[in-house]
Amino acid sequence: MSRRNIFVLSGGGSRGAGQVGMLRVLGEAGIFPDVLVGGSVGAINACFMGSHPTLEALDELAERWLGMSEEVLCGRRRGVVLNVARRRPYLFSADRFRRMVAAWVPTYHLEDLAIPVRVATTDIATGRPVHHDRGYIPDVLAASAALPAIFPPVVLRGPDGPMTHVDAGVAENVPLSGAAAVARPGDRVWVLDVTRAPSTPRILRNPLDVLIASLAASVRNRDEPAFPDGTEIVRCKLDESYDCGPVFDFSHTPELFRLGEEAAAAALESVTDASLAA
């Protein structure tokens, strides 16, 4: 049985731009995913890659990221006032997010993507990660990125009926369990990790920063899942010392591209030439 490359794309808000640089360096080295697993912003990048599985398409993904802004993702802030006044359980509607997903990913359903993609969410009733390889992409991605209190939770139908889902990072910011469930002995798992552990002390600029820091604190000490014997894990880790500001600050995208390229290049150096050829 031939070795597969499984790409795991973490959450991380605006730091998700770093995954573009990682994907580019890996693609230039001839390494492309056979399976993609993504959570939150990583799920968006994963679905783009799943529908555009070429090195050339990464130029388009980079252009998409360079055009990203809080307004593109969330809409105008005046909508927050209306949502609070109407006592809705979220600050931003997911309408803009869904339109963005439809523009980025031309395929409607996960099962129709050119490369298999598993999208991670969190079942709000249990707090456990759920991994979807079927479903309507705008709905599943809206659930995967539904930061509690920021975006509305999403009801998805599963084998046990409809369940309410929120951001993947509530359960697992790097969705390794979604990869462990499908990995086989001999597979290579590339972890494209753009998360950043909150520093102490940290300036918490707004309520969103407090929420993100709290979520990170709740998941960063959880044990990693066990992979089958013979599975190789290769970690591409974005520089944690680089602070690109709040989760929706997209003004550092070019620098994040560069840092992602550096992280992937370092990961490649850790893998022997013989191993890459195997």
C-alpha positions in Angstrom: 0.0 0.0 0.0 1.5 3.4 -1.0 2.3 6.1 1.4 -0.2 8.9 1.6 0.3 12.6 2.5 -2.3 13.8 5.0 -2.3 17.5 5.6 -3.7 18.8 8.9 -4.5 22.6 8.9 -5.0 24.2 12.2 -7.2 27.1 13.2 -5.6 30.5 14.0 -7.6 33.4 12.6 -5.6 35.8 10.5 -2.5 33.6 11.1 -4.1 31.2 8.6 -2.3 33.2 5.9 0.8 31.3 7.0 -0.6 28.1 5.7 -0.5 29.6 2.2 3.3 29.9 2.4 3.5 26.4 3.8 1.4 24.9 1.0 3.5 26.7 -1.5 6.8 25.4 -0.2 5.5 21.8 0.0 3.9 22.0 -3.4 7.2 23.3 -4.9 8.9 20.3 -3.3 6.4 18.0 -5.1 4.4 17.2 -1.9 0.6 17.4 -2.4 -2.1 16.2 -0.1 -4.0 12.9 -0.6 -6.3 13.8 2.3 -6.9 17.2 4.0 -8.1 17.7 7.5 -8.9 21.3 8.6 -10.5 23.2 11.4 -11.8 26.8 11.5 -9.6 29.0 9.1 -7.6 25.8 8.3 -10.8 24.2 7.0 -11.3 27.1 4.6 -7.8 26.7 3.2 -8.3 22.9 3.1 -11.5 23.2 1.1 -9.8 25.6 -1.3 -6.9 23.2 -1.8 -9.4 20.3 -2.1 -11.1 22.0 -5.0 -7.9 23.5 -6.6 -5.3 20.8 -6.2 -2.5 22.5 -8.1 0.5 24.6 -7.3 -0.7 27.3 -9.7 -3.9 27.7 -7.7 -2.0 28.8 -4.7 -1.4 32.1 -6.4 -5.2 32.6 -6.4 -5.4 31.6 -2.7 -2.7 34.2 -1.9 -4.7 36.8 -3.8 -7.8 35.8 -1.8 -5.9 36.3 1.4 -4.5 39.6 0.4 -8.0 40.9 -0.2 -9.2 39.7 3.2 -10.5 42.1 5.8 -12.7 42.0 8.9 -15.6 43.6 6.8 -15.2 40.9 4.1 -15.4 38.2 6.7 -17.9 39.6 9.2 -19.7 42.6 7.6 -19.9 46.1 9.0 -19.6 46.6 12.7 -22.9 48.5 12.8 -24.6 45.0 12.5 -23.2 44.2 16.0 -25.4 46.9 17.6 -28.5 45.4 15.9 -27.6 41.9 17.0 -27.0 43.0 20.6 -30.2 45.0 20.6 -32.2 42.0 19.4 -30.5 39.8 22.0 -29.1 37.4 19.4 -26.5 34.9 20.7 -23.8 36.3 18.4 -22.2 39.6 17.3 -21.8 38.9 13.6 -24.1 37.2 11.1 -22.5 34.4 9.1 -24.0 35.8 5.8 -20.8 37.5 4.7 -18.7 34.4 5.7 -20.9 32.1 3.7 -20.7 34.4 0.6 -16.9 34.4 0.9 -16.9 30.6 1.1 -19.0 30.3 -2.0 -16.6 32.6 -3.8 -13.5 30.7 -2.7 -14.8 27.1 -3.1 -16.8 26.5 -6.3 -17.8 23.0 -5.2 -21.0 22.7 -3.2 -20.5 19.4 -1.2 -17.5 18.0 0.6 -17.9 14.6 -1.0 -17.5 16.2 -4.5 -14.1 17.8 -3.9 -11.2 16.6 -6.0 -9.2 15.7 -2.9 -10.9 14.3 0.2 -11.4 16.9 3.0 -12.4 16.3 6.6 -13.7 19.4 8.3 -13.6 19.6 12.1 -16.3 21.2 14.3 -17.2 21.0 18.0 -20.5 19.4 19.1 -21.6 22.0 21.6 -23.6 19.5 23.6 -20.6 17.3 24.3 -17.6 19.6 23.7 -16.1 16.8 21.5 -14.6 17.2 18.0 -16.7 16.0 15.1 -15.2 15.4 11.6 -17.3 15.8 8.5 -16.4 14.3 5.1 -19.9 14.9 3.6 -22.2 17.9 3.7 -22.9 21.3 2.2 -19.6 23.2 2.3 -20.9 26.7 3.3 -22.8 25.2 6.3 -20.0 22.9 7.4 -17.4 25.7 7.2 -19.7 28.2 8.9 -19.9 25.7 11.8 -16.2 25.0 11.8 -15.5 28.8 12.2 -18.4 29.6 14.5 -16.5 31.3 17.3 -18.9 31.2 20.3 -20.6 34.6 20.8 -19.0 36.0 17.6 -20.7 33.9 14.9 -24.0 31.9 15.3 -23.8 28.2 16.0 -24.8 26.0 13.1 -27.2 23.0 13.2 -25.9 20.1 11.1 -27.6 16.9 10.5 -25.6 13.8 11.5 -26.3 10.1 11.9 -28.0 10.7 15.3 -30.1 13.6 14.0 -29.5 17.4 14.0 -26.8 18.6 16.4 -25.5 22.2 17.1 -21.9 22.8 16.2 -19.4 25.6 16.9 -15.8 26.4 16.1 -13.4 23.5 15.8 -11.0 25.2 18.2 -13.3 24.8 21.2 -12.4 21.1 21.2 -9.2 20.9 19.3 -7.4 23.8 17.6 -5.1 21.5 15.6 -7.5 18.7 14.4 -5.1 15.8 14.8 -7.8 13.4 15.9 -9.5 13.8 12.5 -6.2 12.7 10.8 -5.6 9.9 13.3 -9.0 8.4 12.5 -8.1 7.9 8.8 -4.3 7.4 9.0 -2.7 4.1 8.0 0.7 2.7 8.8 3.3 4.3 6.6 1.3 7.5 6.0 3.0 10.9 6.5 1.0 13.5 8.3 2.0 17.1 7.6 0.8 19.4 10.4 0.4 23.0 9.2 0.1 24.6 12.6 -0.4 28.4 12.8 -1.7 28.5 16.3 -0.1 30.8 18.9 -0.3 30.1 22.6 -1.3 33.3 24.5 1.6 35.0 26.2 1.5 35.9 29.8 0.9 38.7 30.5 -0.9 39.7 27.4 -2.7 42.9 26.5 -6.3 41.9 25.9 -7.6 44.6 23.6 -11.2 43.7 23.4 -13.8 41.0 24.4 -12.9 39.0 21.3 -9.3 38.8 22.5 -10.5 37.5 25.9 -12.6 34.9 24.3 -9.8 33.7 22.0 -7.3 33.5 24.9 -9.8 31.6 27.0 -10.5 29.1 24.3 -6.7 28.6 23.7 -6.2 28.0 27.4 -8.9 25.4 27.5 -7.4 23.3 24.7 -3.6 23.8 24.7 -2.9 21.1 27.4 -5.0 18.3 26.0 -3.2 15.1 25.0 -2.6 14.4 21.3 -4.4 11.4 19.8 -2.5 8.2 19.1 -1.6 7.4 15.4 -1.1 4.0 13.9 2.4 2.6 14.3 4.5 3.6 11.4 2.8 6.9 10.8 5.3 9.8 10.4 4.4 13.2 11.8 6.1 16.2 10.3 5.3 19.6 11.9 5.3 22.9 10.1 5.0 25.4 13.0 4.5 29.1 12.4 6.8 31.3 14.5 4.9 31.8 17.8 6.9 34.9 18.7 5.3 36.8 15.8 2.3 38.8 17.1 0.0 39.8 14.2 -2.6 41.4 16.5 -6.2 40.5 17.0 -7.8 37.5 15.4 -9.4 39.5 12.6 -6.4 41.8 11.8 -5.4 40.9 8.3 -2.7 43.7 7.8 0.2 41.2 8.3 -0.7 38.8 5.5 2.5 39.1 3.4 4.7 38.6 6.4 2.7 35.6 7.4 3.2 34.1 3.9 6.9 34.5 4.4 6.9 33.0 7.9 4.8 30.0 6.6 7.4 29.4 3.9 10.2 29.4 6.5 8.3 27.0 8.7 7.7 24.5 5.8 11.3 24.8 4.6 12.5 23.9 8.1 10.1 21.0 8.3 11.4 19.7 4.9 15.0 19.8 6.2 13.9 17.5 9.1 12.8 14.9 6.6 15.6 13.0 4.9 15.9 12.8 1.1 15.5 9.1 1.3 12.4 9.4 3.3 10.9 11.9 0.9 11.5 9.5 -2.0 10.1 6.5 -0.2 
